[in-house]
Amino acid sequence: MDLVRLDSGAVDGELAAVARRMSERLDEVARDVRTAIADALPALADDEPGAALLFASVQENVNTVLHGFQHGMPSVVAPNAAVAYARRVAQRDLGSTSLLRAYRVGLARFQERCIEELTRGRDGDHVEANSARRIVNVTSAYVDTILEQLDDIYQRARDEVLSHRSAILIQHVRTLLHADDVGVDEAQRMLGAYRLGRNHLGAIVWCDRSMPICNVLDELQRYAQRLGKTVGAVEPPLFIPYDDTTAWLWLPLREGQSVERARLENAGEVDIFVATGDPLYGFPGFRRSHRQARLACAVVSAAKPPLSRLTTFAEVASIAAFTSDLDGARAWVAETLAGLAVDDERGSMLRETARVFLANGGSFAATAHEMNLHRNTVQYRIGKAEELRGRPFSDGRLDVEIALLACRYFGGAVLRPGDEHAERSGFGPPA
């Protein structure tokens, strides 16, 4: 009989009447519900810019339910103000728990208001209505408390699972980088969601240990996401922590997709260094691009100080092998450049001019334009550089270019110490 009574027209009519009366006081009801939420969640109340948005969200939600009491509830879509307020909570990093609890508190208060309206102006002790109010209060408080506890348990359990999964993935990646007996199918199973059948741009990202960043790996992971979007990665990157300030990274690209240096630079961060390999295909490319990135990283580590926060393997491929034997590299540079391989200001100026000159095909005009110098100044410097070398650059030109590149990156690690009392003249053409 109770179920029949619940479905009767009398119940629908009573609810519609309640809804009409409450709609006439919509602002007052919404303010009451908002106050209950603010009292229960001070963090939401402290958000002064979001206060108006919270009220609008409450008002639209209340209005939607009251309309449903009168005309039936259509397919439910979150009101615009409710969507905007959910975004506001996310932007303030208050957590989804705060938003869900706000709805639970608001619902309990709204239900109380509905029951109050049912009994307004009627005689009697209203035992049923007051019992219903007590049911709402007790069950809401119980559910609110239990859900808070369960949410905390859920988050700890989830973090534990993710931690285990992350540790397993890290171990799998390390295995894949070194094991030669793992097939493509097995490798794909070990990597899970990250797909091998595409181009991979391997990268090493790290933060200067002297930089005051509290959660370095979190910052590196956020940077990895930005980098993936900047270069047009087809899926989220694979991010593998290496230590507390360094991570390995793979950016999945379309087959044949290249990445311009400018795109990598556009995602740059002041405190983050990046070394990349070449985009290479498939499982072999996954491993090789990472190895290239590690070689580029080794060049950066040997440079004192690093020339740039971004280093690509293509830029340093010809000198990457030097990192395993800098003493041997120093001897070879000295043999190749002779007197030009001195670690002083004059030598640095002449080497850089010679490097740009050779990179421009031996063109004085192009070198002068790139370095913003007079053509005669370039000619003079090249003459002095060849004089210090003891022979023209055309003699063993390729070796000269590689040696100059090594000097540019490794600096004092491959140069002969300069004479503090060396003559400081000859920095330009004679007057």
C-alpha positions as MATLAB code, in Angstrom:
seq = 'MDLVRLDSGAVDGELAAVARRMSERLDEVARDVRTAIADALPALADDEPGAALLFASVQENVNTVLHGFQHGMPSVVAPNAAVAYARRVAQRDLGSTSLLRAYRVGLARFQERCIEELTRGRDGDHVEANSARRIVNVTSAYVDTILEQLDDIYQRARDEVLSHRSAILIQHVRTLLHADDVGVDEAQRMLGAYRLGRNHLGAIVWCDRSMPICNVLDELQRYAQRLGKTVGAVEPPLFIPYDDTTAWLWLPLREGQSVERARLENAGEVDIFVATGDPLYGFPGFRRSHRQARLACAVVSAAKPPLSRLTTFAEVASIAAFTSDLDGARAWVAETLAGLAVDDERGSMLRETARVFLANGGSFAATAHEMNLHRNTVQYRIGKAEELRGRPFSDGRLDVEIALLACRYFGGAVLRPGDEHAERSGFGPPA';
ca = [
       0.000    0.000    0.000;
       2.904    2.378    0.733;
       4.333    1.879   -2.747;
       0.946    2.586   -4.326;
       0.624    5.714   -2.238;
       4.105    6.851   -3.306;
       3.136    6.600   -6.963;
      -0.220    8.327   -6.526;
      -1.150   11.656   -8.030;
      -1.589   13.063   -4.544;
       2.124   12.681   -3.846;
       3.053   14.264   -7.173;
       0.699   17.145   -6.491;
       2.112   17.697   -3.011;
       5.693   17.717   -4.305;
       4.753   20.124   -7.071;
       3.160   22.476   -4.545;
       6.240   22.326   -2.324;
       8.452   23.038   -5.312;
       6.375   26.045   -6.397;
       6.514   27.602   -2.934;
      10.263   26.979   -2.602;
      10.899   28.336   -6.107;
       9.366   31.604   -5.021;
      12.094   31.797   -2.357;
      14.838   30.320   -4.547;
      17.540   32.830   -3.569;
      16.855   32.372    0.142;
      16.917   28.543   -0.124;
      20.109   28.613   -2.167;
      21.807   30.922    0.341;
      20.822   28.575    3.169;
      22.267   25.554    1.360;
      25.416   27.489    0.475;
      25.858   28.497    4.147;
      25.613   24.863    5.232;
      28.330   23.969    2.701;
      30.568   26.854    3.783;
      30.218   25.897    7.474;
      31.171   22.286    6.730;
      34.011   23.092    4.304;
      35.886   26.256    5.343;
      38.394   25.822    2.515;
      35.612   26.436    0.005;
      34.317   29.399    2.001;
      37.772   31.000    2.064;
      37.806   31.181   -1.745;
      36.437   34.710   -2.072;
      36.570   34.862   -5.900;
      34.763   31.511   -6.042;
      32.006   32.458   -3.572;
      29.716   33.874   -6.251;
      30.359   30.826   -8.412;
      29.506   28.507   -5.513;
      26.205   30.326   -4.966;
      25.378   30.161   -8.682;
      26.130   26.438   -8.698;
      23.910   25.797   -5.666;
      21.131   27.949   -7.111;
      21.123   26.178  -10.465;
      21.198   22.735   -8.868;
      18.315   23.599   -6.497;
      16.309   25.131   -9.326;
      16.846   22.025  -11.498;
      15.545   19.680   -8.766;
      12.560   21.900   -7.950;
      11.686   21.999  -11.641;
      11.880   18.191  -11.648;
       9.419   18.021   -8.713;
       6.927   20.055  -10.737;
       7.386   18.734  -14.247;
       9.277   15.485  -13.951;
      13.039   15.040  -14.121;
      14.341   14.925  -17.702;
      17.704   13.426  -18.665;
      20.062   15.006  -16.160;
      22.886   17.264  -17.375;
      25.085   19.176  -14.940;
      24.147   22.888  -14.929;
      26.693   25.289  -16.446;
      27.424   26.975  -13.111;
      28.003   23.571  -11.496;
      30.502   22.664  -14.221;
      32.264   26.020  -13.826;
      32.501   25.588  -10.053;
      33.899   22.065  -10.401;
      36.642   23.529  -12.595;
      37.273   26.201   -9.970;
      37.755   23.564   -7.263;
      40.168   21.685   -9.546;
      42.144   24.855  -10.348;
      42.586   25.534   -6.630;
      43.709   21.912   -6.175;
      41.149   21.334   -3.397;
      40.557   17.748   -4.496;
      37.485   15.930   -5.743;
      36.686   14.904   -2.159;
      35.834   18.518   -1.276;
      33.478   18.801   -4.212;
      31.714   15.518   -3.430;
      31.368   16.408    0.242;
      29.919   19.800   -0.689;
      27.200   18.005   -2.636;
      26.476   15.630    0.255;
      26.187   18.492    2.740;
      24.130   20.566    0.335;
      21.801   17.652   -0.399;
      21.146   17.024    3.307;
      20.297   20.681    3.904;
      18.079   20.846    0.821;
      16.165   17.748    1.935;
      15.601   19.341    5.336;
      14.181   22.435    3.666;
      11.830   20.303    1.571;
      10.528   18.485    4.671;
      10.056   21.815    6.474;
       8.035   23.096    3.549;
       5.844   19.976    3.585;
       4.768   20.676    7.176;
       4.525   24.459    6.919;
       1.055   25.753    7.945;
      -0.286   22.336    8.960;
      -1.546   21.310   12.350;
      -0.284   18.252   14.219;
       2.926   17.031   15.775;
       4.352   15.919   12.389;
       5.980   12.812   13.790;
       6.552   11.336   10.303;
       8.084   14.518    8.938;
      10.336   15.056   11.952;
      11.362   11.419   11.809;
      12.245   11.874    8.150;
      14.343   14.920    9.046;
      16.131   12.908   11.721;
      16.735   10.120    9.208;
      18.240   12.624    6.772;
      20.499   14.151    9.441;
      21.746   10.883   10.928;
      22.297    9.027    7.666;
      23.957   12.043    6.013;
      26.358   12.507    8.917;
      27.127    8.779    8.931;
      27.741    8.587    5.184;
      29.853   11.764    5.270;
      32.089   10.370    8.017;
      32.407    6.919    6.478;
      33.171    8.238    3.007;
      35.898   10.500    4.374;
      37.535    7.476    6.009;
      37.068    5.244    2.981;
      38.413    7.902    0.642;
      41.592    8.112    2.689;
      41.919    4.306    2.652;
      41.229    4.260   -1.085;
      43.856    6.900   -1.824;
      46.529    5.102    0.227;
      45.717    1.779   -1.436;
      45.716    3.378   -4.881;
      49.060    5.091   -4.247;
      50.478    1.757   -3.077;
      49.254   -0.028   -6.217;
      50.540    2.732   -8.488;
      53.861    2.682   -6.671;
      54.184   -1.065   -7.207;
      53.160   -0.738  -10.856;
      55.641    2.094  -11.361;
      58.438    0.080   -9.769;
      57.621   -2.914  -11.983;
      57.505   -0.733  -15.125;
      60.845    0.865  -14.239;
      62.398   -2.574  -13.854;
      60.885   -3.732  -17.156;
      62.254   -0.696  -19.020;
      65.734   -1.219  -17.596;
      65.563   -4.854  -18.695;
      64.438   -3.924  -22.215;
      67.290   -1.461  -22.636;
      69.948   -4.078  -21.977;
      68.555   -7.531  -22.754;
      69.186   -8.766  -26.300;
      67.024  -11.875  -25.989;
      63.644  -10.121  -25.608;
      61.345  -10.222  -28.641;
      59.039   -7.435  -29.737;
      55.882   -9.152  -28.453;
      57.403   -9.748  -25.036;
      58.733   -6.195  -24.937;
      55.283   -4.833  -25.731;
      53.731   -6.916  -22.960;
      56.280   -5.550  -20.498;
      55.633   -1.940  -21.502;
      51.859   -2.222  -21.281;
      50.009    0.792  -22.702;
      53.039    2.399  -24.353;
      53.083    1.197  -27.973;
      56.340    0.207  -29.679;
      55.048    0.296  -33.273;
      55.887    3.953  -33.921;
      58.749    6.439  -33.860;
      60.301    7.135  -30.455;
      62.176   10.239  -29.369;
      64.300    9.246  -26.390;
      65.229   11.967  -23.930;
      66.937   12.483  -20.586;
      65.502   15.267  -18.446;
      67.050   16.461  -15.221;
      67.119   19.363  -12.846;
      70.131   21.196  -11.513;
      70.601   19.855   -7.986;
      71.188   23.379   -6.717;
      67.748   24.565   -7.842;
      65.169   25.025   -5.047;
      62.465   22.670   -6.333;
      60.749   20.552   -3.697;
      59.185   17.816   -5.828;
      61.633   17.526   -8.696;
      60.210   14.353  -10.243;
      56.691   15.802  -10.186;
      57.987   18.911  -11.937;
      59.859   16.795  -14.487;
      56.719   14.754  -15.171;
      54.664   17.905  -15.745;
      57.397   19.149  -18.066;
      57.332   15.835  -19.947;
      53.610   16.251  -20.572;
      54.147   19.782  -21.904;
      57.028   18.607  -24.069;
      54.880   15.841  -25.558;
      52.167   18.311  -26.524;
      54.679   20.784  -27.945;
      56.336   18.282  -30.277;
      53.044   16.692  -31.350;
      53.383   13.318  -29.605;
      50.545   10.959  -30.586;
      50.079    9.707  -27.003;
      51.321   10.639  -23.516;
      55.074   10.104  -23.084;
      56.611    7.218  -21.179;
      58.172    8.697  -18.034;
      60.664    6.630  -16.019;
      62.343    8.104  -12.904;
      66.086    7.428  -12.787;
      66.958    9.126   -9.506;
      65.592   11.990   -7.415;
      66.521   14.659   -9.998;
      66.613   12.748  -13.301;
      64.143   10.898  -15.509;
      64.182    8.959  -18.763;
      61.580    9.907  -21.290;
      60.189    8.532  -24.545;
      57.932   10.643  -26.777;
      55.776    8.538  -29.156;
      55.672   10.077  -32.632;
      54.079    9.215  -35.964;
      56.180    7.083  -38.289;
      58.506    9.404  -40.186;
      57.726   12.382  -37.922;
      60.713   14.608  -37.208;
      61.116   17.127  -34.405;
      62.600   20.565  -34.968;
      64.888   22.003  -32.326;
      62.655   25.078  -32.090;
      59.748   22.902  -30.917;
      61.877   21.370  -28.192;
      63.023   24.819  -27.109;
      59.444   26.092  -26.942;
      58.736   23.724  -24.061;
      61.879   24.774  -22.202;
      62.045   25.445  -18.472;
      64.639   27.573  -16.710;
      65.632   24.862  -14.231;
      65.375   21.786  -16.479;
      68.027   20.319  -18.783;
      67.128   18.100  -21.747;
      69.216   15.770  -23.894;
      67.530   13.975  -26.793;
      68.271   11.259  -29.299;
      66.943   11.044  -32.846;
      63.370    9.916  -33.580;
      63.745    6.217  -34.440;
      61.223    3.478  -35.214;
      60.085    0.391  -33.332;
      61.670   -1.549  -30.516;
      65.225   -1.069  -31.876;
      64.532    2.659  -32.179;
      63.163    2.745  -28.627;
      66.513    1.488  -27.342;
      68.824    3.309  -29.735;
      67.224    6.733  -29.296;
      67.608    6.358  -25.538;
      71.271    5.463  -25.923;
      71.772    8.518  -28.108;
      70.091   10.680  -25.470;
      72.458    9.272  -22.845;
      75.456   10.117  -25.021;
      74.150   13.659  -25.496;
      73.622   13.851  -21.736;
      77.226   12.738  -21.170;
      78.430   15.583  -23.386;
      76.400   18.071  -21.341;
      77.778   16.627  -18.113;
      81.354   16.998  -19.372;
      80.800   20.577  -20.563;
      81.896   23.224  -18.061;
      79.447   24.947  -17.939;
      76.790   23.490  -20.285;
      76.269   25.594  -23.406;
      72.514   25.142  -23.437;
      69.676   23.557  -21.480;
      68.793   21.615  -24.646;
      71.268   19.309  -26.388;
      70.335   17.002  -29.254;
      72.368   13.987  -30.285;
      72.506   15.298  -33.865;
      74.459   18.317  -32.618;
      77.075   16.353  -30.690;
      77.196   12.960  -32.433;
      80.685   13.582  -33.803;
      82.154   14.273  -30.334;
      79.992   12.050  -28.108;
      82.612    9.287  -28.049;
      85.112   11.725  -26.494;
      83.247   11.581  -23.184;
      84.695    8.135  -22.463;
      88.287    9.384  -22.778;
      88.655   13.137  -22.263;
      92.414   12.777  -21.737;
      92.733   11.171  -25.150;
      90.438   13.811  -26.613;
      92.642   16.560  -25.149;
      95.720   15.078  -26.776;
      93.962   14.743  -30.152;
      92.612   18.313  -30.001;
      96.112   19.591  -29.235;
      97.514   17.700  -32.224;
      94.757   18.989  -34.492;
      94.609   22.627  -33.417;
      98.106   23.149  -31.952;
      98.384   26.724  -30.654;
      94.670   27.328  -31.210;
      93.830   24.858  -28.410;
      94.592   27.222  -25.528;
      92.039   27.986  -22.819;
      92.073   31.774  -22.856;
      89.836   34.579  -24.070;
      91.730   35.134  -27.293;
      91.706   31.451  -28.223;
      87.978   31.198  -27.463;
      87.223   34.133  -29.788;
      89.351   32.777  -32.618;
      87.965   29.227  -32.286;
      84.366   30.417  -32.407;
      85.050   32.530  -35.486;
      86.765   29.564  -37.149;
      83.878   27.228  -36.246;
      81.277   29.532  -37.782;
      83.537   30.145  -40.799;
      83.886   26.436  -41.565;
      80.181   25.799  -40.891;
      79.419   28.439  -43.542;
      81.546   26.704  -46.149;
      84.520   29.021  -45.731;
      82.509   32.155  -46.599;
      83.850   35.355  -45.039;
      80.670   37.247  -45.921;
      78.300   34.666  -44.411;
      80.441   34.445  -41.263;
      80.512   38.224  -40.893;
      76.721   38.345  -41.257;
      76.086   35.587  -38.701;
      78.497   37.000  -36.128;
      77.639   40.642  -36.834;
      81.249   41.472  -37.671;
      83.003   43.352  -40.453;
      84.292   41.088  -43.233;
      87.831   42.320  -42.685;
      87.595   41.368  -39.004;
      86.622   37.825  -39.963;
      89.505   37.580  -42.444;
      91.940   38.823  -39.825;
      90.729   36.387  -37.183;
      90.841   33.402  -39.541;
      94.383   34.361  -40.503;
      95.414   34.539  -36.858;
      93.680   31.228  -36.083;
      95.484   29.437  -38.934;
      98.730   31.052  -37.825;
      98.288   29.647  -34.323;
      97.432   26.249  -35.763;
     100.521   26.349  -37.928;
      98.717   25.283  -41.118;
      95.575   26.226  -43.056;
      92.170   24.852  -42.107;
      91.922   23.182  -45.505;
      94.568   20.757  -44.264;
      92.500   18.171  -42.357;
      89.383   20.332  -42.436;
      87.004   17.664  -41.060;
      89.268   17.046  -38.076;
      89.435   20.785  -37.467;
      85.637   21.096  -37.417;
      85.287   18.210  -34.975;
      88.061   19.557  -32.749;
      86.464   23.023  -32.699;
      83.121   21.480  -31.764;
      84.796   19.544  -28.958;
      86.373   22.759  -27.672;
      83.005   24.512  -27.797;
      81.280   21.865  -25.656;
      84.030   20.556  -23.402;
      85.986   23.777  -22.899;
      88.835   23.447  -20.437;
      88.432   19.664  -20.295;
      90.134   19.365  -23.719;
      92.128   22.623  -23.843;
      95.634   23.506  -22.698;
      95.631   25.994  -19.800;
      96.241   29.548  -20.983;
      99.204   31.704  -19.989;
      97.955   34.363  -17.578;
     100.667   36.689  -18.910;
     100.030   36.012  -22.561;
      99.924   39.019  -24.822;
      96.344   40.302  -25.082;
      96.796   42.070  -28.414;
      95.596   40.982  -31.850;
      91.843   40.917  -31.126;
      91.030   42.683  -34.383;
      92.557   43.866  -37.604;
      95.320   46.443  -37.384;
      94.214   50.050  -37.599;
];
